[in-house]
Amino acid sequence: MTCRPLACVVLAALGLGALPAAGAAAPRVTTVARGLSVPWEIAFLPDGRALVTERPGRVRLLRSGGGLQRRPVGRVRVSANGEGGLLGLALDPRFGRSNRFVYLYYTTASGMKLARYRFRGGRLRRDRVILGRIAAGPIHDSGRIAFGPDERLYVATGDAGDERLPQRPRSRNGKFLRLSPGSYRGRGGRAEIFSRGHRNPQGFDWQPGTGRLVSTEHGPETNDEVNVIRRGGNYGWPLVDGPRHGRFVAPIATYSPSVAPSGATFVSRRGSAWTGDYLFATLVGEHIRRLEISRRGRVIDQHVLYRGRFGRVRTVVEAPNGAIYALTSNQDGRGDPTAADDRILRFRPPRRPG
């Protein structure tokens, strides 16, 4: 692609050079479900089906062969003003062995809540709220939750539009939080502040082989970031943003003007040409981006996929069978929806040559 001047400057500063043509070597995409209302997250059940959150407060069931079950399997009372609503979703690491716990992260009138549910008899039933005291706002509620290789539950929180919160040690906003098994399976209420100084991180995953946590983050119209998240790290917001962070942890990539990076996944399944690469969805950018990240944590190349083909893309997730699923976000008030939106898309990374 031809990068804009400022974007080219940022890429050159990071040693990345110009990007290849949009959509180069992009695999064929299949639409597996349509007609959703602002889907935000997808998580796969052991039997191949998947749970999908919709921001107005519904949890849908995607059949293993494709297509949505008509009736939602769960409903959550949310405050869906602005960017809020039902957001993150994660299955307990022991979901298929000893419990049926599902965790949901959502906006209420009194703030963000992390709640534990049980999925039984084809329905989600709330067990208890396990974490609160997180401010909510019309913007920057973040919302991605995921279990790490250490079986801790990680929660990304935004600044809720209040730039004072990310640097406040006692605030849970603008942070990565981490919950132990004793907390998320127990009575809850306790969370470690893993890192701080974040504006609105919306996607993260762990690099295969290194266990390195890599996150996307929205910048203020410019300087979107990809960060390696370190325990105890301070990422500088609102004191700094952009490639140079001084005493704060610097990003491994930045994007100006904004592409609004959202949900992300590493390609972990072996045998593909993309194995080990980091994929993330973009909202303003309306594409999926593929980053090649070295074992030292440096971006060595990147590629733009499907630019403009599906509109705003909220997240990408690797399924257990190696397929990549993507959720569009054209019904969120900022997109240009078609009759098919919003959709769940599926594609497979290309096989490794030879």
Secondary structure, DSSP 8 states (H G I E B T S, - for coil): ----HHHHHHHHHTT------TTTT----EEEEE--SSEEEEEE-TTS-EEEEETTTEEEEE-TTS-B-SS-SEE-----STT-SEEEEEE-TTTTTT--EEEEEEEETTEEEEEEEEEETTEEEEEEEEEEEE---SS-----EEE-TTS-EEEE---TT-TTSTT-TT--TTEEEEE-HHHHTTT----EEEEE--S-EEEEEE-TTT--EEEEE--SSS-EEEEEE-TT-B--TTT--SS--TTS---SEEESS---EEEEEE--STTBTTTT-EEEEESSS-SEEEEEE-TTS-EEEEEEESTTTSS-EEEEEE-TTS-EEEEE-TTSSSS---TT-SEEEEE---B---
